[in-house]
Amino acid sequence: VGSSCGCTASLVSDKLVPPGGETELKVVYDPTMYQDQGEVERYIQIFSNDPAGRDGEIRFKITATVQ
């Protein structure tokens, strides 16, 4: 699991997930780290060895409005 910048952190309860298994992913965004204003986009990537996965990576786009 990785993130697009230091202001976005991801915490996963189990890093190894068996086929058909589940895990919990928590994402934390700190808007004060770079003094972001307005709409921002950050990414969380999940790297996988699933043969059905695209290039072994699943990417989530997070859009937020900082006020």
MITORTOR-71693 format. One line per 3 residues: for each residue x, y, z of C-alpha. Coordinates in steps of 0.02 Angstrom, whole numbers, plus 32768, in hexadecimal, padded with zeros to 4 digits. Example, Ala and Ser with C-alpha at 12.3 -4.5 7.8 and 13.67 -1.06 7.14 Angstrom:
% residues 2
8267,7F1F,8186; 82AC,7FCB,8165
//
This chain:
% residues 67
8000,8000,8000; 8044,80AB,7FD2; 800B,815F,7FC2
802B,81EF,7F4A; 8077,8263,7FCC; 80A7,8273,8083
8002,82C9,80AD; 7FA1,8229,808A; 7FBE,818E,80F3
7F72,80E2,80E1; 7F66,8060,8169; 7F35,7FAE,8142
7F0B,7F2F,81C8; 7F56,7E99,816D; 7FD7,7EB0,80E3
7FC5,7DFD,80A6; 7F15,7DD5,806B; 7EF0,7D25,802C
7E84,7D0A,7F91; 7DD0,7D33,7FBF; 7E0A,7D84,8061
7DEA,7E33,80A3; 7E48,7EB9,8101; 7E21,7F67,813F
7E74,7FFF,80EF; 7E73,80A6,814A; 7EA7,8144,80EF
7EDA,81E4,814A; 7EF4,828B,80F2; 7F4C,831E,8147
7F22,83BF,80E8; 7F95,8427,8157; 8033,83D1,8119
803A,8435,8076; 7FBB,84BF,809D; 7F46,847E,8016
7EB0,84E9,7FE9; 7E1A,84BE,7F7D; 7E07,8418,7F23
7E99,839F,7F30; 7EB8,82F0,7EEC; 7F21,826C,7F40
7F39,81B4,7F19; 7F47,8113,7F7A; 7F92,807D,7F21
7F7C,7FC9,7F52; 7FFF,7F57,7F06; 7FC8,7EA5,7EE6
8007,7E03,7E9D; 7F56,7DD7,7E62; 7F69,7D9B,7DAE
7EC2,7DEE,7D83; 7F01,7E96,7DC4; 7F3D,7F1C,7D4B
7FFB,7F28,7D59; 7FEC,7EED,7E0E; 7FAB,7F97,7E46
7F00,7FD6,7E7A; 7EF5,8094,7E84; 7E73,80F7,7EE6
7E58,81B0,7EC1; 7E2A,821B,7F57; 7DDF,82C7,7F37
7DC4,8341,7FC6; 7D9C,83F8,7FDB; 7E06,844F,805E
7DB6,84E7,80AF
//
